Amino acid sequence: MQSTASSNAYAERFVRTARAECTDQMLIVGERHLRAILSDYIGHYNTGCSHQGKGMELRAPDDDPDVIASPIPAARIQRHARLAGLINEYRQAA
């Protein structure tokens, strides 16, 4: 039974985060619109959003764990807007 309670905690945390960062900030006009918004938000949450992890470090899921983060000049950072600019992701320019 403990695994069910643990799964519920993760699901509840995701729903609370999705509401606070996304759906509470938008006017949703139908189920199709909601599905499109949540699909984009889930993409951000799984790939571009930093999550607290091992050792309380903030890393995005796609970050290489063997690379130590260092300051990057602002000119070398690109902004990628998601959800019509509601959420921004930042990446190092090539």
VEXMAR-406501 format. One record per residue (C-alpha): residue in one letter; x, y, z. Coordinates in steps of 0.02 Angstrom, whole numbers. Example, Ala and Ser with C-alpha at 12.3 -4.5 7.8 and 13.67 -1.06 7.14 Angstrom:
% residues 2
<r r="A" xx="615" yy="-225" zz="390"/>
<r r="S" xx="684" yy="-53" zz="357"/>
END
This chain:
% residues 94
<r r="M" xx="0" yy="0" zz="0"/>
<r r="Q" xx="145" yy="118" zz="31"/>
<r r="S" xx="188" yy="125" zz="-156"/>
<r r="T" xx="11" yy="185" zz="-194"/>
<r r="A" xx="26" yy="324" zz="-65"/>
<r r="S" xx="195" yy="372" zz="-136"/>
<r r="S" xx="124" yy="375" zz="-314"/>
<r r="N" xx="-20" yy="482" zz="-256"/>
<r r="A" xx="102" yy="606" zz="-177"/>
<r r="Y" xx="197" yy="624" zz="-342"/>
<r r="A" xx="35" yy="644" zz="-439"/>
<r r="E" xx="-32" yy="773" zz="-317"/>
<r r="R" xx="131" yy="871" zz="-323"/>
<r r="F" xx="128" yy="873" zz="-514"/>
<r r="V" xx="-54" yy="930" zz="-519"/>
<r r="R" xx="-20" yy="1069" zz="-393"/>
<r r="T" xx="134" yy="1126" zz="-492"/>
<r r="A" xx="43" yy="1119" zz="-660"/>
<r r="R" xx="-100" yy="1222" zz="-590"/>
<r r="A" xx="11" yy="1353" zz="-508"/>
<r r="E" xx="130" yy="1374" zz="-656"/>
<r r="C" xx="12" yy="1346" zz="-800"/>
<r r="T" xx="-176" yy="1319" zz="-798"/>
<r r="D" xx="-218" yy="1446" zz="-662"/>
<r r="Q" xx="-131" yy="1578" zz="-769"/>
<r r="M" xx="-232" yy="1546" zz="-928"/>
<r r="L" xx="-409" yy="1551" zz="-993"/>
<r r="I" xx="-446" yy="1377" zz="-1057"/>
<r r="V" xx="-581" yy="1367" zz="-1189"/>
<r r="G" xx="-610" yy="1181" zz="-1206"/>
<r r="E" xx="-545" yy="1005" zz="-1184"/>
<r r="R" xx="-441" yy="1011" zz="-1344"/>
<r r="H" xx="-359" yy="1173" zz="-1288"/>
<r r="L" xx="-326" yy="1100" zz="-1114"/>
<r r="R" xx="-246" yy="945" zz="-1190"/>
<r r="A" xx="-132" yy="1051" zz="-1301"/>
<r r="I" xx="-80" yy="1161" zz="-1154"/>
<r r="L" xx="-46" yy="1013" zz="-1040"/>
<r r="S" xx="52" yy="922" zz="-1175"/>
<r r="D" xx="167" yy="1072" zz="-1197"/>
<r r="Y" xx="181" yy="1096" zz="-1008"/>
<r r="I" xx="225" yy="912" zz="-982"/>
<r r="G" xx="361" yy="930" zz="-1114"/>
<r r="H" xx="432" yy="1077" zz="-1017"/>
<r r="Y" xx="415" yy="989" zz="-850"/>
<r r="N" xx="504" yy="832" zz="-910"/>
<r r="T" xx="645" yy="912" zz="-1010"/>
<r r="G" xx="669" yy="1097" zz="-976"/>
<r r="C" xx="618" yy="1122" zz="-797"/>
<r r="S" xx="749" yy="1109" zz="-660"/>
<r r="H" xx="705" yy="986" zz="-523"/>
<r r="Q" xx="789" yy="972" zz="-355"/>
<r r="G" xx="890" yy="815" zz="-355"/>
<r r="K" xx="1033" yy="727" zz="-273"/>
<r r="G" xx="1128" yy="839" zz="-153"/>
<r r="M" xx="995" yy="977" zz="-170"/>
<r r="E" xx="1066" yy="1027" zz="-340"/>
<r r="L" xx="951" yy="1102" zz="-470"/>
<r r="R" xx="968" yy="1016" zz="-638"/>
<r r="A" xx="857" yy="990" zz="-787"/>
<r r="P" xx="824" yy="807" zz="-830"/>
<r r="D" xx="928" yy="820" zz="-990"/>
<r r="D" xx="1081" yy="894" zz="-903"/>
<r r="D" xx="1240" yy="790" zz="-906"/>
<r r="P" xx="1272" yy="740" zz="-724"/>
<r r="D" xx="1462" yy="742" zz="-754"/>
<r r="V" xx="1465" yy="926" zz="-804"/>
<r r="I" xx="1489" yy="1058" zz="-671"/>
<r r="A" xx="1383" yy="1212" zz="-706"/>
<r r="S" xx="1480" yy="1373" zz="-728"/>
<r r="P" xx="1426" yy="1552" zz="-763"/>
<r r="I" xx="1390" yy="1588" zz="-946"/>
<r r="P" xx="1397" yy="1763" zz="-1020"/>
<r r="A" xx="1222" yy="1830" zz="-1052"/>
<r r="A" xx="1260" yy="1849" zz="-1237"/>
<r r="R" xx="1277" yy="1660" zz="-1250"/>
<r r="I" xx="1108" yy="1618" zz="-1176"/>
<r r="Q" xx="953" yy="1592" zz="-1284"/>
<r r="R" xx="775" yy="1606" zz="-1221"/>
<r r="H" xx="645" yy="1483" zz="-1283"/>
<r r="A" xx="465" yy="1535" zz="-1246"/>
<r r="R" xx="335" yy="1401" zz="-1211"/>
<r r="L" xx="148" yy="1419" zz="-1188"/>
<r r="A" xx="142" yy="1588" zz="-1276"/>
<r r="G" xx="278" yy="1658" zz="-1163"/>
<r r="L" xx="201" yy="1604" zz="-998"/>
<r r="I" xx="352" yy="1493" zz="-968"/>
<r r="N" xx="529" yy="1526" zz="-1028"/>
<r r="E" xx="671" yy="1402" zz="-1044"/>
<r r="Y" xx="851" yy="1458" zz="-1060"/>
<r r="R" xx="989" yy="1365" zz="-1151"/>
<r r="Q" xx="1168" yy="1399" zz="-1196"/>
<r r="A" xx="1185" yy="1462" zz="-1374"/>
<r r="A" xx="1283" yy="1350" zz="-1492"/>
END
